Amino acid sequence: MLFHLIFDKVNSMSTLFNFAFKNAFRKGRLRVSNSRGVVHELGDGTGPLCAIHLTNWGTEFHLILDPALAFGEAYMNGDLIVEEGGLPLFLEIIMRNTKGNNLPRWTFILETLRFMIRRIDQFNPRARARRNASAHYDITPEIYKLFLDSDMQYSCAYFENEDDDLETAQLAKKRHLAAKLLVEPGHNVLDIGSGWGGMALYLARLEQANVTGITLSHEQLKIAEERAKAANLNDQVSFRLEDYREITGPFDRIVSVGMLEHVGVAHYKTFFKRVHELLDEDGVAVIHSMFWPDGPYPTSAFIKKYIFPGGSIPALSDITPAIEASGLRITDMEVLRLHYARTVQIWRERFESNREEAVRLKGGNFFRMWQFYLAGSEASFRYHDLMVFQIQLTRQQRAVPLTRDYIHSGERRLAGRERTKLKP
């Protein structure tokens, strides 16, 4: 009797798993084996084989119930083992197949609920915004040094040539943004979400600007201040532990790189209103952010829970009404398509090459969690069409030149300065 009960449960779980994912995984070649010796062959058999192993019954059930969260959790906890093909191929197969909304109906009910409560999840008053920032950025900075470039740029690089290395592409990103800002010597510049200080220090060195950088991370603030002191730029650059809702202006220029994703959908109007209030009448602001090209989309359940609490990738339809309501004018917009996919690929490869050190610093679960985060981000930019925008904003349309030629001439001018001012 007991044998038959166990057999029925095994058979039922296998049938349910097959029902949940057989129709969902129509492309590629995915082999799933479980702890009971059952093997599922998913996909159309094309492309390289990816084989995964599920170590326990509970993981299998969790994958059926909530794949958006369970795949990442199972990999992080060592309950889902990629035995053949590697994690990037596994995530490629997932992304290629889930883009067409082929998952079971109940998973869309969960995702709809997550989307409906996104304003609650992303409600980021000042105290909560500080806690959320600390949760991600105040881990040991040694982790970031395992995969970022020497300037610790933690945002999309700009690959002017496909074979550029990370250092070259991150420098090109700063140059590209600086050219759009039209910074002049003596300008007062605000860097919202200044990170470890790289952009602020670049503008001070190359453009002789006076820069104020604000962050909500104690660790970022500490390193940024140390870097400014080491570069003898304390008289030009100051960093503060301050919220964008607290700082006072005005500023000639405002730049924000990779910070809008932390604002939250409920606060976009406040953010852009503050940019308008802080910007001088003839000032220029440039905002650099990831975005969804197909309209608002819920934050990844795994990313929200483990990586960026309170975070959200906006859609243009989220932010353009907020910009319009603020009184700002969009004077230029550029979309960077696959630049971030390449950036995160390099980060992931660097992180994986430093596996032993990452495990020593934070443990095996942390390493797998961040490996999944980086690989999943790379796959999202390649197969779910995530992109990056750079929006230039002014209070009045005559604040910038008539054509975009100034961007290219500015980059050439800055590249010449880099050869003398950024010597190793």
C-alpha positions in Angstrom: 0.0 0.0 0.0 2.8 2.5 1.0 4.7 1.6 -2.2 1.6 2.4 -4.3 1.1 5.8 -2.5 4.7 6.8 -3.1 4.5 5.6 -6.7 1.3 7.6 -7.3 2.9 10.8 -5.8 6.0 10.4 -7.9 3.9 9.8 -11.0 1.6 12.7 -10.2 4.5 15.2 -9.6 6.1 14.1 -12.9 2.9 14.5 -14.7 2.3 17.9 -13.2 5.9 19.0 -14.0 5.5 17.8 -17.6 2.1 19.6 -17.9 3.6 22.9 -16.5 6.7 23.1 -18.7 6.3 20.9 -21.8 4.2 23.5 -23.5 6.3 26.4 -22.1 9.6 25.2 -23.4 9.1 24.9 -27.1 12.6 26.0 -28.3 16.0 24.7 -27.5 17.1 21.5 -25.8 16.6 21.2 -22.1 16.9 18.0 -20.1 15.6 18.0 -16.5 16.3 15.1 -14.2 15.2 14.8 -10.6 16.1 13.0 -7.4 13.7 10.1 -8.2 15.4 9.4 -11.5 12.7 10.8 -13.7 14.0 12.7 -16.8 12.0 15.3 -18.8 13.1 16.3 -22.3 11.9 19.8 -23.1 12.1 21.9 -26.2 12.3 21.1 -29.9 15.7 19.4 -29.8 17.5 22.2 -31.6 20.7 23.8 -30.4 23.2 22.7 -27.7 22.0 20.5 -24.8 21.5 22.0 -21.4 21.0 19.5 -18.6 19.9 20.4 -15.1 19.3 18.3 -12.0 16.8 19.0 -9.3 17.9 17.6 -6.0 14.6 17.3 -4.1 10.9 17.1 -4.4 10.2 20.5 -2.8 12.3 22.3 -5.4 10.3 20.6 -8.2 7.0 21.7 -6.7 8.2 25.2 -6.1 9.3 25.5 -9.8 5.8 24.4 -10.9 4.1 26.8 -8.5 6.3 30.0 -9.0 9.0 29.6 -11.6 9.8 33.4 -11.6 11.2 33.1 -8.1 12.0 29.4 -7.8 14.6 29.0 -10.6 16.8 31.6 -9.0 16.3 30.4 -5.4 16.9 26.8 -6.4 20.1 27.7 -8.1 21.3 29.9 -5.3 20.6 27.2 -2.7 22.3 24.4 -4.7 19.0 22.6 -5.3 19.1 23.1 -9.1 22.4 22.0 -10.6 23.4 22.9 -14.2 25.2 19.7 -15.2 25.7 20.4 -18.9 25.7 23.6 -21.0 26.3 26.2 -18.3 24.2 28.8 -16.6 24.1 31.3 -19.5 22.7 28.6 -21.8 20.1 27.6 -19.3 18.9 31.2 -18.8 19.0 31.7 -22.6 16.6 28.8 -23.0 14.3 30.2 -20.2 14.3 33.7 -21.6 13.7 32.6 -25.2 10.7 30.5 -24.2 9.1 32.7 -21.6 9.1 35.8 -23.8 6.1 34.4 -25.6 4.0 34.0 -22.4 3.9 30.2 -22.7 4.1 29.5 -18.9 1.0 28.0 -17.1 -1.9 30.4 -16.4 -1.4 30.4 -12.7 2.1 31.9 -13.1 0.5 34.9 -14.8 -1.9 35.3 -11.9 1.1 35.6 -9.6 2.9 38.1 -11.9 -0.3 40.1 -12.3 -0.5 40.3 -8.5 3.1 41.4 -8.3 2.5 44.1 -10.8 -0.6 45.3 -9.0 1.3 45.8 -5.8 4.4 47.3 -7.3 3.6 50.8 -5.9 3.6 49.3 -2.4 6.8 47.3 -3.1 8.5 50.4 -4.5 7.2 52.9 -2.0 10.5 54.4 -1.0 10.3 57.2 1.5 13.7 58.5 2.7 14.2 56.0 5.5 13.2 53.0 3.4 15.3 54.2 0.4 18.4 54.3 2.7 17.7 50.8 3.9 17.2 49.5 0.4 20.4 51.1 -0.9 22.4 49.8 2.1 21.1 46.2 1.4 22.8 46.2 -1.9 25.7 48.7 -1.8 26.9 48.3 1.7 28.1 44.7 1.4 31.9 44.5 1.4 33.3 46.6 -1.5 35.7 43.8 -2.2 32.9 41.9 -3.9 32.5 44.7 -6.4 36.2 44.9 -7.1 36.0 41.3 -8.2 34.2 42.2 -11.4 34.0 46.0 -12.0 36.5 48.1 -13.9 39.2 50.0 -12.0 36.9 53.1 -11.7 34.1 50.9 -10.2 31.5 52.0 -12.8 28.4 49.9 -11.9 26.3 50.8 -14.9 26.1 50.2 -18.6 29.4 50.8 -20.5 29.5 52.3 -24.0 31.2 50.1 -26.6 32.3 52.4 -29.4 33.8 49.2 -30.9 32.7 45.7 -30.3 36.1 44.5 -29.3 36.6 47.3 -26.7 37.6 46.0 -23.2 35.6 47.1 -20.1 38.0 49.8 -19.1 37.8 51.4 -22.5 34.0 51.1 -22.7 33.4 52.6 -19.3 35.7 55.5 -20.0 33.7 56.1 -23.2 30.5 56.0 -21.3 31.7 58.8 -19.0 33.0 60.8 -22.0 29.7 60.3 -23.8 27.6 61.6 -20.9 30.0 64.5 -20.2 29.7 65.6 -23.8 25.9 65.7 -23.5 26.1 67.7 -20.3 27.9 70.5 -22.0 29.9 71.2 -18.8 32.1 74.3 -18.6 34.9 75.1 -16.2 33.5 76.4 -12.9 30.0 74.8 -13.4 28.3 73.4 -10.3 27.3 69.9 -11.1 25.1 67.5 -9.1 25.6 63.8 -9.4 22.5 62.0 -8.1 23.5 58.5 -7.1 27.2 59.1 -7.4 28.3 55.6 -6.5 32.0 55.2 -5.8 32.7 58.6 -7.3 33.9 57.9 -10.8 31.7 60.2 -12.8 32.1 63.1 -10.4 35.9 62.8 -10.4 35.9 62.6 -14.2 33.9 65.8 -14.5 36.2 67.6 -12.0 39.4 66.4 -13.7 38.4 66.8 -17.3 36.0 69.7 -17.2 37.2 71.6 -14.1 33.7 71.4 -12.7 32.7 71.7 -9.0 30.8 68.5 -8.4 28.5 67.4 -5.5 27.8 63.7 -5.4 25.0 62.2 -3.3 24.6 58.6 -2.3 22.6 56.6 0.3 25.4 54.1 0.8 27.9 54.5 3.6 30.5 52.2 1.8 30.2 54.2 -1.4 30.6 57.5 0.4 33.7 56.3 2.2 35.4 55.1 -0.9 34.4 58.2 -3.0 35.8 60.5 -0.4 39.0 58.5 -0.2 39.4 58.7 -4.0 38.7 62.5 -4.1 41.4 63.0 -1.4 43.9 60.8 -3.2 43.3 62.7 -6.4 43.7 66.1 -4.7 40.2 67.1 -5.8 38.7 67.8 -2.4 38.4 71.5 -3.3 36.3 70.6 -6.4 34.4 67.5 -5.4 32.3 66.8 -2.3 30.3 63.7 -1.5 27.3 63.5 0.8 25.1 60.8 2.3 22.0 62.5 1.2 18.6 61.8 -0.5 17.7 63.6 -3.8 14.7 65.0 -1.9 17.0 66.7 0.6 19.6 68.5 -1.4 19.3 72.2 -2.2 20.4 73.9 -5.4 20.6 75.4 -7.9 23.0 73.5 -10.2 24.2 74.3 -13.7 24.3 70.6 -14.6 22.7 67.4 -13.1 23.7 63.9 -14.0 22.2 60.6 -12.7 23.6 57.3 -13.9 21.8 54.1 -12.9 19.9 55.6 -10.0 16.4 56.0 -11.5 16.0 52.3 -11.1 16.0 52.8 -7.3 13.4 55.6 -7.3 10.2 53.5 -7.6 7.2 54.0 -9.7 5.3 56.0 -7.0 8.1 58.6 -6.9 8.9 59.4 -10.5 6.9 62.7 -10.4 8.8 63.7 -7.3 12.1 62.8 -8.8 11.7 64.8 -12.0 10.1 67.7 -10.1 13.2 67.8 -7.9 15.4 67.8 -11.0 13.5 70.8 -12.3 13.7 72.6 -9.0 17.5 72.0 -8.6 18.4 72.9 -12.2 19.4 76.4 -13.1 17.2 78.2 -15.7 19.7 77.5 -18.5 20.9 74.2 -17.0 21.2 70.7 -18.6 20.5 67.4 -17.0 21.2 63.9 -18.3 19.5 60.8 -16.9 20.9 57.3 -17.7 18.7 54.3 -16.9 17.6 50.9 -18.0 14.1 50.7 -19.4 11.5 48.2 -20.6 10.7 48.8 -24.3 7.2 47.2 -24.2 5.6 49.1 -21.4 5.6 48.6 -17.6 6.6 45.2 -16.4 6.9 43.7 -12.8 10.3 43.6 -11.2 11.8 40.1 -11.3 10.7 38.3 -8.1 14.2 37.0 -7.5 15.8 40.4 -8.1 13.3 42.2 -5.8 13.7 39.7 -3.0 17.5 39.2 -3.0 19.3 41.9 -5.1 17.5 45.2 -5.3 14.7 45.6 -2.7 12.4 48.5 -3.7 13.9 48.7 -7.2 12.1 48.9 -10.5 13.1 49.2 -14.1 10.9 51.9 -15.7 9.2 52.0 -19.0 9.1 55.2 -21.0 5.4 55.4 -20.4 6.1 55.5 -16.7 8.5 58.4 -16.8 7.4 60.6 -19.7 4.2 61.8 -17.9 6.3 62.6 -14.9 8.8 64.6 -17.0 5.9 66.5 -18.7 4.3 67.3 -15.3 7.7 68.6 -14.0 8.0 71.3 -16.6 11.2 69.9 -18.0 11.8 69.6 -21.7 13.3 66.5 -23.4 16.0 67.9 -25.7 17.7 64.6 -26.6 17.2 60.9 -26.1 19.5 58.0 -27.1 18.8 54.3 -26.7 21.7 51.9 -26.1 20.5 48.5 -27.1 23.0 45.6 -26.5 25.7 47.6 -24.7 24.5 46.4 -21.3 24.3 42.8 -22.4 28.0 43.0 -23.2 28.8 44.9 -20.0 27.1 42.3 -17.8 28.7 39.5 -19.7 32.1 40.8 -18.8 31.1 41.3 -15.2 29.8 37.8 -15.0 32.9 36.3 -16.5 35.1 38.3 -14.2 33.0 37.3 -11.2 33.1 33.6 -12.1 36.8 33.8 -12.6 37.1 35.0 -9.0 34.8 32.4 -7.6 37.1 31.2 -4.8 37.6 34.8 -3.5 33.8 35.5 -3.6 33.0 32.3 -1.7 35.7 33.2 0.9 34.2 36.7 1.3 30.5 35.8 1.4 29.9 32.1 1.0 28.7 29.7 -1.7 25.1 30.7 -1.6 26.0 34.4 -2.1 28.3 33.5 -5.0 25.5 31.5 -6.7 22.9 34.2 -6.0 25.1 36.9 -7.6 26.1 34.6 -10.5 22.4 34.0 -11.2 21.7 37.8 -10.9 24.5 38.7 -13.3 23.7 35.9 -15.8 20.0 36.6 -15.6 20.6 40.3 -16.3 22.7 39.5 -19.3 20.0 37.2 -20.7 17.3 39.8 -20.1 19.2 42.4 -22.2 19.8 39.8 -24.9 16.5 38.0 -25.1 13.9 40.1 -23.3 15.0 43.3 -25.1 15.8 45.4 -22.0 17.6 48.5 -23.1 19.2 51.7 -21.7 18.2 55.3 -22.4 20.1 58.5 -21.9 17.6 61.4 -21.7 18.8 65.0 -21.8 16.5 67.5 -20.0 16.4 71.2 -19.8 14.1 73.9 -18.4 14.1 75.7 -21.7 14.8 74.4 -25.2 17.5 76.9 -26.1 19.8 75.6 -23.5 21.5 73.2 -25.9 22.8 73.6 -29.5 20.6 73.2 -32.5 22.1 69.9 -33.8 23.8 66.9 -32.1 27.2 67.7 -33.6 28.3 69.1 -30.2 28.2 65.6 -28.7 30.8 64.2 -31.1 33.0 67.3 -31.0 32.8 67.2 -27.2 33.9 63.6 -27.1 36.9 64.3 -29.3 37.9 67.2 -27.1 37.5 65.1 -23.9 39.4 62.2 -25.5 42.4 64.5 -26.1 42.3 65.7 -22.5 42.1 62.1 -21.2 45.5 61.3 -22.7 47.2 63.9 -20.5 44.9 64.2 -17.4 44.2 60.5 -16.9 47.7 59.0 -17.2 48.2 56.0 -15.0 
